[in-house]
Amino acid sequence: MQSTAIALRSSGRLIALVPTMGCLHEGHASLIDIAKTKADKVIVSIFVNPAQFGPNEDFDKYPRALEADLELCRAHGVDYVFNPSAEAMYPADYSNFVDEKVLSKGLCGVSRPNHFRGVATICLKLFNITRPDVAIFGQKDAQQLALIKKMVLDFNLPLEVLAGPTFRDPDLLATSSRNQYLSPSQRADALWIPQALQQAQELVDAGVRQVDRITAEITHVLTQSRRIRVIYVQVVDRDTMQPVREIIRGRHLATVAVWVEDTRLIDNIEL
Ligand code: AMP
């Protein structure tokens, strides 16, 4: 993959990378479609990265669907799929990790302590292997997006990071590979998530700027379901991921993570 990418670059081609963990859906496809408009060649990586899963998380049961993924990639005009083995990415003597110290520590970083270390490490490796001019990430994983933008800045990586908007199913639940874990009735409960974010947006549209009121409203809506356990509800700056107290429109995100019984879901909205 690295030789191919180097050859593409030396022949003047612009490369776009869309990193994924596979089990591709329309959210991923929307990022691929953006990538197609930004470069001559689109590479999709498919790698369920063990380094970003905690010991009691869903690495083993994470859905894998390579044939369907390749079909989706073909249909969207992807030029290369990079699907390495775990052993190729992390040989037995592997010993380097990227540990961002600030914006990866809050939000999901609290309940998933090594998650972003795994994410930053795999993205750095993927960037070095696929040599992209541009990499596309989803706004749905807002903390991951901010982390990767900061890593590119701090390490002077020669690529641009672009964000794709969150793709939602018709019922407004953010499309996610993990939605497969939900039974129909759990899915109905999960719909309180976009509902809560929508309510927050309406408060801001009505002129509310105090973050406490907004987070209280989100929490109130989420707890309409007895099956939802809130992990966090926070309003943060979109670049630094630090909590804020007063809303500035266009800069701040309302972010949530919840358990719907055994399924962990995240979502966010730009206020
Ligand atoms: P994943 O395969 O879940 O690790 O996601 C790979 C990339 O797709 C990440 O940049 C995600 O933010 C992005 N992504 C996942 N779900 C969505 C969605 N519903 N809309 C837009 N991007 C998404």
Boltz pocket constraint, residues with backbone or C-beta under 6 A from the ligand:
constraints:
  - pocket:
      binder: B
      contacts: [[A, 19], [A, 20], [A, 21], [A, 22], [A, 27], [A, 28], [A, 30], [A, 31], [A, 136], [A, 137], [A, 138], [A, 139], [A, 140], [A, 141], [A, 164], [A, 165], [A, 166], [A, 167], [A, 168], [A, 174], [A, 175], [A, 176], [A, 177]]
      max_distance: 6.0
